[in-house]
Amino acid sequence: MTSDAATRPADLRTDPEFFTLLTGSYARLVGRPLVPAGTDAAWLYEDAPFVLVAHDTADDPRFVYANRAAQRRFGYDWDTFVGLPSRLSAEAPERAERQQFLDAVAAHGFMAGYRGLRVKQSGEKFWIEDGTVWQLVDEAGVLRGTAAAFSQWTDL
């Protein structure tokens, strides 16, 4: 990915509007808060005790957000993670299953209890355990992407 500002997505690490999109859509769809009361975008990015990633709505969705926990789990830094096609977080044989799951999320707004095989930048694999995946829908009802959160995994 180039460093040209025109081709890089916005830096959403501590963006308050993106924080509101993440947390607001989660609360509306899942029916409970994503983060404790009083936390902000900086807490979610730096200190959240769970992995949180989000991707855009492109035909080949690309990550637009990955908190520090996600960066540690997947082994990518921010500049490498953001812009990466999200399909690359799964091995090729798992991509069809991943797409079927994303289609189910699109139909229902969210899915809880997700389990899926993922691959780190190093090639090491792990299972996401009990993840939640939801659509990022703003208050006007516009789909802005998809997000996933999990705090349990099993290394292979």
MARKE-458535 format. One line per 4 residues: their letters; for each residue x, y, z of C-alpha. Coordinates in steps of 0.25 Angstrom, whole numbers, padded with zeros to 4 digits. Layout:
<nodes>
a> X Y Z | ... $
</nodes>
This chain:
<nodes>
mtsd> 0000 0000 0000 | 0005 0014 -0004 | 0007 0025 0006 | 0000 0035 -0003 $
aatr> -0010 0042 0006 | -0020 0041 -0006 | -0020 0026 -0006 | -0019 0023 0009 $
padl> -0032 0022 0017 | -0035 0032 0028 | -0028 0029 0041 | -0039 0024 0050 $
rtdp> -0031 0020 0062 | -0037 0030 0071 | -0047 0037 0062 | -0059 0040 0071 $
efft> -0069 0039 0059 | -0064 0025 0056 | -0064 0021 0071 | -0079 0025 0071 $
lltg> -0082 0017 0058 | -0075 0005 0064 | -0082 0006 0078 | -0095 0011 0073 $
syar> -0097 0001 0063 | -0093 -0010 0072 | -0103 -0006 0083 | -0114 -0004 0073 $
lvgr> -0112 -0018 0067 | -0107 -0026 0078 | -0115 -0020 0089 | -0104 -0017 0099 $
plvp> -0092 -0008 0100 | -0079 -0011 0093 | -0070 -0003 0103 | -0072 0001 0118 $
agtd> -0079 0014 0120 | -0069 0026 0120 | -0059 0020 0111 | -0055 0027 0098 $
aawl> -0048 0024 0084 | -0034 0025 0090 | -0038 0014 0101 | -0044 0005 0090 $
yeda> -0032 0006 0081 | -0021 0006 0092 | -0026 -0002 0104 | -0039 -0010 0100 $
pfvl> -0037 -0025 0105 | -0043 -0030 0092 | -0039 -0031 0078 | -0047 -0021 0069 $
vahd> -0046 -0020 0054 | -0055 -0013 0043 | -0055 -0013 0028 | -0061 -0005 0018 $
tadd> -0073 -0008 0008 | -0064 -0010 -0005 | -0066 -0023 -0013 | -0053 -0028 -0008 $
prfv> -0054 -0021 0006 | -0042 -0015 0013 | -0039 -0013 0027 | -0041 0001 0032 $
yanr> -0039 -0001 0047 | -0031 -0011 0056 | -0029 -0007 0070 | -0016 -0011 0077 $
aaqr> -0021 -0024 0082 | -0024 -0028 0068 | -0010 -0023 0063 | -0004 -0032 0074 $
rfgy> -0013 -0044 0070 | -0011 -0043 0055 | 0003 -0038 0055 | 0001 -0026 0047 $
dwdt> 0004 -0012 0050 | -0006 -0001 0047 | 0000 0003 0034 | 0000 -0011 0029 $
fvgl> -0013 -0015 0034 | -0021 -0004 0029 | -0024 -0005 0015 | -0021 -0020 0015 $
psrl> -0033 -0028 0008 | -0040 -0035 0020 | -0041 -0048 0012 | -0026 -0049 0015 $
saea> -0029 -0052 0030 | -0034 -0065 0026 | -0027 -0076 0018 | -0032 -0079 0004 $
pera> -0040 -0091 0007 | -0047 -0084 0019 | -0050 -0072 0010 | -0063 -0078 0004 $
erqq> -0068 -0081 0019 | -0064 -0067 0023 | -0072 -0061 0012 | -0084 -0070 0015 $
flda> -0084 -0065 0029 | -0083 -0050 0025 | -0095 -0052 0016 | -0102 -0057 0028 $
vaah> -0098 -0045 0036 | -0103 -0036 0025 | -0117 -0043 0025 | -0118 -0042 0040 $
gfma> -0110 -0030 0044 | -0101 -0038 0054 | -0097 -0051 0058 | -0091 -0056 0071 $
gyrg> -0084 -0068 0075 | -0075 -0068 0063 | -0064 -0078 0062 | -0054 -0077 0050 $
lrvk> -0040 -0081 0046 | -0031 -0069 0044 | -0017 -0067 0040 | -0006 -0057 0045 $
qsge> 0004 -0050 0037 | 0014 -0060 0041 | 0006 -0071 0035 | 0002 -0077 0049 $
kfwi> -0013 -0080 0050 | -0023 -0078 0061 | -0038 -0081 0064 | -0046 -0069 0067 $
edgt> -0055 -0073 0078 | -0069 -0067 0082 | -0067 -0055 0073 | -0078 -0045 0070 $
vwql> -0079 -0039 0055 | -0088 -0028 0052 | -0092 -0018 0041 | -0087 -0003 0043 $
vdea> -0100 0004 0041 | -0100 0019 0044 | -0112 0026 0050 | -0117 0029 0036 $
gvlr> -0118 0014 0033 | -0106 0015 0023 | -0097 0002 0023 | -0083 0007 0025 $
gtaa> -0076 -0007 0027 | -0075 -0019 0036 | -0068 -0020 0049 | -0063 -0032 0058 $
afsq> -0060 -0034 0072 | -0054 -0045 0080 | -0046 -0048 0093 | -0044 -0063 0092 $
wtdl> -0036 -0071 0083 | -0029 -0084 0082 | -0015 -0084 0075 | -0012 -0096 0066 $
</nodes>
